[in-house]
Amino acid sequence: MNSLNGRFFKITLPQDILQTIRDIASVVRAKGYDLCIVGGAVRDIVSGKVPHDVDMVSSATPGELEQIFPDIQLSGYFSKLLPRL
């Protein structure tokens, strides 16, 4: 397990999941957008469990996310598209 210091608390996850989050966040932030972990993953992390999936939301529009991640399957709701890990 490795750690990532989040804004409000330390996140401890398996290396493969953590590295995927870091990679996605790095690309999105390099383009000038925000990215946050949301949903059940937050609940799991706070309670010390390893999430089975990690949903993220970005300040980028759906079209901007499609340009940033043309080869990743995106699922959309609430007019945002989220990279699926």
N, C-alpha and C positions, 0 to 999 in steps of 0.2 A: 504494500500500500504506500502511496505517496500522497503528499499534501499540496494544496493550493490555498493560499491565503485569500479568502474572499473579502468583500467589503465589510461584512459584519461578523464572519466567523470562519474558522479554518475548515476546509473541505478535505476529507481523506477518502480517496477512491483508488481502485486498482489502476496501475500504471497505464494500461491501454485506454481505459475510459478517460482518465485525466489528460493523457496526451492528445486524444481526439478533441476534447473540450478546448485545450490550449491552442491547438492548431486552428480550429474554427474561429475562436476568439481573436487570434492574431490576425487572421485574414480580414475578418469583419472590422476590427478596430483600425487596421491599416488603411481601410477605405473610409474611415471617419465616422463609423456608426457604433452605437452601443450594443452590447449583447449581454443578456442575463439568463441564468438558469431559472426555470419556473416549474410549477406544478408539483407532481408527486415526488420528483427527484429532490426538491427542496425539503419536503416533509421527511423523506428517507434519510437525507444527509444530516438534518438537524437531530433526528432520533438515533443516529449512529449506524443506520443500515446502508447497504450498498444498493443504489437504485438499479432496477433492471433496464431502465431506459432514461435518457436525459433530454427533456424538452428545453428549448431555448427560444427566446424572443429577441428580436432586434429592432432597432430604430429604423433600419433600412426598409424600403417598400418592397412588396413582392417582386416587382420588376428588377429592382436593384439586387435582391438576393439571387434571383435567377441569373443575373450577369456575373455575380461574384462566384456562384457555385453551379456552373452549367452542367456538370457531370454528376451532381448529387440529387437523389430523389428528394423532392421537397413536398411536405404536406401542409396544407393551408387551413387556417381557421382564424376567425376574428380579423380578417383581412391582412393577416401576416403569414408568411411562409417560414417554416421552421426546418432547419437541416435535421434529418433523421439520422441518428447514429447507428 
